């Protein structure tokens, strides 16, 4: 289960764990009665609330064809799971399980307590057939059926207790504010509960059981693990975020082989064709319509604004905010919309918070647009003083909010850095930027046996390379591809 980046959702979940006492309850996957951190009813409520945070953080990929397909495959596997078997508690058997696609290029899949299961479009792009999708979804269903979140909560309660990081900057800095952006956890990351490797191996076992019972060949998941190995080697980094708490892909390949035993049944053209047809046209990589960085400028074509990105700052673009973190984590700068009607009213709401000592305030401008500036100090829980520069800008009927923060003694070094970005906010007028479209997957049928590299156009859209496309298709560049094979090619439209 990939929980990296689910800071706000996990903060909600972990906060709830502090409230709920331990209970003795049945685990559907084993039929055993165990001590758990919360009841099934509490578990579903936690999942319901956390799901709102997850979808707000990543966004939902709205393509009815893709959504319906993932839901159909998920429900087919769900029907074979312990969550739907006779003898399980009726409350559990009747609990709806939801399947959704997150609008993220990250290769990821996750399950929230109570049956909220997600797969990213990045994962879908890297899968090759319905068997692989079914096995991924079955693994996540396994986490729910084994009640791993509730079991982890119990272990935390009898151990050293829960250690919560600040899910919002306000909490991390000791500030009583919901208006300051979720920045601190982006720089330092949240300390949160993770599933153990034993949990992951149990979910693998259940995933193989459920997907096999639904008629799928779970050995096909080996192709996915090989792909993740290749991505890891190509990037020269640690494992992809999807595997941050999992055994390494090599160990999981061996585990799948042990669990399945028999040789694969051979490919099923109808199921393979069904999967490929479902993902045809899928957005692959970053979606520029939701914002992108080019030459140190952030552009948002749909909302028609731009602003410069400070040099040396890493950009984290999310559906509801943009976070920029200085390379040495000495400063953060965030951007979002406020929902207010004027820059002054947004600033007044910001200033109406307790615990902030205002040093400077007043009207300002940004490329001719009305704005309001605030400089304030706030004290962290450890007593350190943090200085904040907030900037509110009126643009095209909306009010946008920049907020930069750093240690008080470092503010002099970063004030102009913050202001250059804030005062550089403006309208996009370049049609080349306004018309930028995402890269999508096109399907191509191989007409004769040929090495894979010969199926790839020489003019791939940036930033894709031939090796990237080979990884997408789970093949090697020099591998011979049979006639009639469908391959996925990133295409700019």
PyMOL commands that set and color helices and strands:
alter all, ss='L'
color gray80, all
select helices_A, chain A and resi 7-19+40-58+64-78+82-84+90-93+121-126+130-145+148-158+169-172+184-188+197-213+218-235+241-243+249-260+269-279+288-290+343-351+408-423+431-434+452-455+466-472
alter helices_A, ss='H'
color red, helices_A
select strands_A, chain A and resi 23-27+32-36+98-102+109-112+116-120+292-294+297-300+305-308+313-317+322-326+331-337+356-366+369-379+385-395+398-407+426-427+439-445+450-451+480-481+486-492
alter strands_A, ss='S'
color yellow, strands_A
deselect
rebuild
show_as cartoon
